[in-house]
Amino acid sequence: MDSKKVDVTIGGVLCSIKTDEEEAVLKAAELLEERIEEIRKSSSVINTQRNTALAGLSVMMDNIKLNDERNKLSELVDRLTEKLDKIDTA
């Protein structure tokens, strides 16, 4: 797949990104902009850099939580599979 230049605006800054995942980049930028807006609305401080940094931190915290949950679910599936295998061989 050929890379394509995609322009997105994040926190008021235009970014040109070369990617072969245009839809994912556009969606990610949209979600980050939404998070920046949420932070802007909940804060009395008008500071685009701060809001953008806090939005990025918030997104990464969500990512860590989701990865932890995925790992827990994967471990649960592994344990259940082992139990099923034991039942099948009994």
DODRENPA-255641 format. One record per residue: x, y, z of N, C-alpha, C in turn. Coordinates in steps of 0.05 Angstrom, whole numbers, padded with zeros to 5 digits, always signed. Layout:
# residues N
XYZXYZXYZ...
END
This chain:
# residues 90
+00017-00023+00000+00000+00000+00000+00018+00025+00000+00011+00045-00016+00027+00069-00018+00020+00088+00005+00041+00101+00015+00037+00121+00036+00025+00146+00023+00009+00160+00039-00004+00184+00030-00001+00206+00051+00002+00230+00043+00004+00253+00061-00024+00260+00071-00028+00260+00098-00053+00266+00110-00049+00291+00127-00066+00311+00124-00065+00335+00140-00086+00333+00162-00077+00338+00187-00096+00339+00209-00089+00363+00227-00108+00373+00240-00103+00395+00259-00108+00385+00287-00088+00388+00304-00089+00378+00332-00081+00402+00350-00099+00410+00366-00094+00432+00384-00087+00458+00370-00099+00461+00347-00095+00485+00331-00070+00484+00314-00056+00462+00314-00031+00459+00299-00036+00440+00275-00030+00450+00251-00033+00433+00227-00009+00414+00226-00015+00388+00224+00005+00368+00222+00001+00352+00196+00023+00349+00181+00022+00333+00157+00036+00306+00163+00021+00285+00159+00031+00258+00167+00031+00240+00142+00054+00228+00137+00056+00209+00115+00049+00181+00126+00027+00169+00115+00017+00144+00126+00003+00128+00105+00001+00102+00110-00016+00085+00093-00041+00077+00108-00046+00091+00131-00069+00086+00147-00085+00112+00151-00094+00123+00129-00107+00149+00129-00131+00150+00148-00148+00131+00146-00173+00131+00162-00166+00130+00192-00146+00113+00200-00138+00111+00228-00127+00138+00238-00110+00151+00222-00099+00176+00229-00121+00197+00233-00139+00199+00214-00161+00218+00216-00178+00213+00240-00184+00188+00246-00201+00181+00270-00186+00188+00295-00160+00181+00296-00144+00187+00320-00142+00217+00325-00138+00233+00304-00137+00262+00307-00164+00273+00316-00185+00262+00306-00212+00270+00314-00217+00265+00344-00210+00241+00352-00214+00233+00380-00196+00250+00399-00172+00256+00391-00154+00273+00407-00165+00301+00408-00175+00311+00387-00187+00338+00387-00211+00339+00406-00227+00317+00406-00250+00316+00424-00240+00317+00453-00219+00302+00459-00208+00301+00486-00197+00329+00494-00184+00342+00475-00174+00369+00481-00197+00388+00487-00218+00386+00472-00242+00403+00476-00254+00397+00504-00256+00372+00512-00267+00365+00538-00250+00378+00560-00224+00377+00557-00206+00389+00577-00208+00419+00577-00210+00431+00553-00213+00460+00551-00239+00469+00565-00260+00454+00561-00286+00462+00574-00285+00459+00604-00270+00440+00614-00269+00435+00643-00248+00452+00658-00233+00467+00643-00211+00483+00655-00216+00513+00652-00208+00527+00672-00210+00556+00671-00185+00568+00657-00165+00552+00654-00140+00561+00642-00141+00557+00612-00135+00578+00597-00135+00576+00568-00106+00574+00559-00097+00549+00555-00070+00543+00547-00071+00519+00529-00069+00524+00503-00071+00503+00483-00051+00481+00487-00025+00489+00492-00004+00468+00496-00011+00451+00520-00019+00463+00542-00026+00448+00566-00049+00429+00561-00070+00439+00548-00093+00423+00542-00086+00400+00524-00069+00405+00504-00061+00384+00486-00045+00362+00500-00026+00371+00518-00010+00352+00533-00028+00336+00552-00047+00349+00565-00064+00334+00583-00082+00314+00568-00091+00322+00544-00107+00304+00528-00091+00280+00519-00066+00284+00511-00048+00262+00504-00043+00244+00527-00039+00255+00551-00035+00239+00575-00060+00223+00582-00083+00235+00579-00108+00222+00585-00113+00198+00565-00107+00202+00540-00110+00181+00520-00091+00158+00526-00066+00164+00534-00047+00143+00540-00055+00128+00565-00066+00142+00585-00076+00128+00609-00098+00109+00602-00116+00118+00584-00137+00100+00575-00126+00076+00561-00105+00080+00544-00092+00059+00530-00080+00038+00549-00067+00048+00569-00055+00030+00589-00076+00013+00603-00098+00026+00611-00120+00012+00624-00132-00010+00605-00135-00003+00580-00146-00022+00561-00127-00045+00557-00101-00039+00555-00081-00061+00552-00081-00079+00576-00083-00067+00600-00084-00084+00624-00108-00102+00624-00131-00091+00617-00156-00107+00615-00153-00129+00594-00142-00122+00571-00138-00142+00550-00120-00165+00560-00099-00158+00574-00081-00178+00585-00095-00196+00605-00111-00184+00623-00126-00200+00642-00145-00219+00628-00159-00209+00608-00178-00226+00593-00163-00248+00578-00140-00242+00567-00124-00262+00553-00115-00284+00573-00107-00276+00597-00099-00296+00617-00123-00313+00625-00146-00301+00628-00170-00316+00635-00177-00336+00613-00176-00328+00588-00181-00346+00566-00161-00369+00566-00136-00363+00571-00116-00385+00573-00123-00405+00595-00130-00395+00618-00137-00413+00640-00162-00429+00634-00182-00417+00622-00206-00431+00615-00200-00452+00593-00183-00446+00574-00175-00464+00553-00161-00489+00565-00143-00484+00584-00130-00506+00598-00150-00524+00612-00169-00512+00625-00189-00528+00639-00206-00544+00620-00213-00532+00597-00228-00547+00577-00212-00570+00565-00186-00565+00561-00168-00586+00551-00167-00609+00570-00166-00603+00596-00165-00625+00616-00191-00641+00616-00213-00627+00612-00240-00641+00611-00241-00659+00587-00231-00648+00564-00232-00664+00539-00214-00689+00540-00192-00687+00555-00174-00710+00556-00182-00730+00579-00201-00722+00596-00209-00739+00618-00227-00762+00609
END
